[in-house]
Amino acid sequence: MTHATLTATIWREASAYVSLCPELGVASCGDDPDEALAMLKEAVELYLENARELGIWEDVRPAIESPSRFTTSLEVALQ
């Protein structure tokens, strides 16, 4: 079995924690950060499985296999 390391961002929203994998645009949620991360992992694995079945694996592959990824903060003005 091959493994890939992707990014997970988690934040609190009302009474839940939202989790997002920005490389794939896959999101999930949970009652706490650990559950949100576990649910995101499951959602990403299902997304990748479906990508193979739907024939779009080559479209998502670069996001998974890229040797260079950078994560940073971005400050924006709010009106």
N, C-alpha and C positions, 0 to 999 in steps of 0.2 A: 504494500500500500504506500502510495506517495503522499507526502504532506506539503502544505503550503502555509506560509505565515502571512496573514492579512491584518489590516488595521481594524480595531473596534473602538468606537467612540460611544460613551455612555453619559447620559445626562438625565436629571430629574425633571419630570414634567407632570405637574399636579400630584397625583398620588402614585404614579408609576415611574419606572426608569425606562427610558428609550435607548435602544442600542442600534448603531448603524455601522455597516461595513462600507466605507466610502469608495473603495475600489470597485465594488459591484453594485452599489446603490441598493443594497439589501438592508432592511430594518426589521426590528422586532422590539419586544418590551418585556418587562417583568416587574415583580413587586419589589425587588431589591437589585443592586448591581450584579450580583452573582447570577441570579435568575435571568436577568436581561442578557448577560453574556452567554449563558447556556442556551437560551432561546435563539440568540443571534447565530451561534455556531450551528444549531440545527437548521435554521433557515438558510444559511449560506450553503451547507452541505446539500440540502434539497434543491437549491437554486442551481448548483453546479451539476448535480445529477440530471436535472431537467434540461440544462444547457446542452448536455451530451445527447439526450433523447430528442431534443428539438433541432439539433444540427447547428446550434449557435456557439458551440464550444470554441471555435477559432476566433469568435468575436470577443469572448471574455478571457481567453488564454493570456493575452499580453498583460492584463491587469494582475494576473496571478503569477506569471513567470518573470516579470520585470525585475532585473537585479538592482535597480535603483528606485527607491521610494523615499520621499521626504515628507515629514509631517511637521507642521508649524502652526502658530497662531496667526490670525489675520484680524487686524483692527479696522473696523469700518465706522463711518459716521451714521448715526441714527437721527432721523428727522423727527 
